[in-house]
Amino acid sequence: MLRPILGISEADLERALLRKGVSARAAGGVVCSDCGRHPLIGERVHHFGGGPVCALCRGGHTGEPSGSEIVHHVEHGVSVRRRELPRAA
């Protein structure tokens, strides 16, 4: 059986990582201006002059939205990408 490092149990570590992920998503995420819900990753949000509106609340607005976008992951654009190395001549 593995011994906990620095007195942190596996359950405590899982809870700490979950809290960190939830707070990071809430801090950088999109919130629907009608219902206050955080749209899911991959869900489309629409703009009707005010704040963003989730797909569930879109039916309550008339006309076409001024724009729409897809909700990305909090770390979208900051991932490590593989790069081609220059070839030796």
C-alpha positions in Angstrom: 0.0 0.0 0.0 1.3 3.5 -0.9 1.9 5.9 1.9 0.4 9.4 1.6 3.0 12.0 0.8 3.1 15.0 3.1 0.0 13.8 4.9 -2.4 14.4 1.9 -4.8 11.5 1.2 -5.9 10.6 -2.3 -9.5 11.8 -1.5 -8.1 15.2 -0.3 -6.0 15.5 -3.5 -9.0 14.7 -5.7 -11.2 17.3 -3.9 -8.4 19.9 -4.2 -8.0 19.3 -7.9 -11.8 19.4 -8.5 -12.1 22.7 -6.6 -9.2 24.2 -8.6 -10.8 23.2 -11.9 -14.2 24.4 -11.0 -12.9 27.8 -9.8 -10.7 28.2 -12.9 -13.7 27.5 -15.1 -16.0 29.9 -13.2 -13.4 32.7 -13.3 -12.7 32.5 -17.0 -16.0 31.2 -18.3 -19.1 32.6 -20.1 -22.3 33.1 -18.1 -25.7 33.4 -19.7 -27.1 36.9 -19.1 -30.7 35.5 -18.9 -30.5 32.4 -16.6 -27.0 32.8 -15.1 -26.0 29.3 -16.3 -22.4 28.4 -17.4 -22.8 27.0 -20.9 -21.1 23.7 -21.6 -17.8 23.4 -23.5 -18.8 23.2 -27.2 -22.1 24.9 -26.7 -23.0 27.9 -28.9 -23.8 31.2 -27.2 -25.5 34.1 -28.9 -25.3 37.9 -28.5 -28.5 40.0 -28.7 -27.0 43.4 -27.8 -26.7 42.5 -24.1 -24.5 39.8 -22.6 -24.2 36.3 -24.0 -27.3 34.1 -24.2 -27.1 30.3 -23.9 -28.8 28.0 -26.5 -31.6 27.2 -23.9 -32.6 30.9 -23.5 -32.3 31.8 -27.2 -36.0 31.1 -27.8 -37.0 33.9 -25.6 -35.4 36.5 -27.9 -36.8 37.7 -31.2 -34.8 38.3 -34.4 -31.4 37.2 -35.3 -28.4 37.5 -32.9 -25.7 40.1 -33.7 -23.2 37.3 -33.3 -22.6 33.8 -31.9 -19.6 31.8 -30.7 -18.7 28.4 -29.4 -17.6 28.1 -25.7 -14.1 26.8 -25.5 -12.2 25.1 -22.7 -10.6 27.5 -20.1 -7.2 26.5 -21.3 -8.0 26.9 -25.0 -5.0 28.3 -26.9 -2.5 27.7 -24.1 -1.8 24.0 -24.8 1.6 22.6 -25.8 1.8 22.0 -29.5 4.3 19.9 -31.5 6.6 21.9 -33.7 8.5 20.9 -36.7 12.3 21.0 -36.2 14.4 22.5 -39.0 15.9 19.9 -41.2 19.7 19.7 -41.4 21.1 20.3 -44.9 
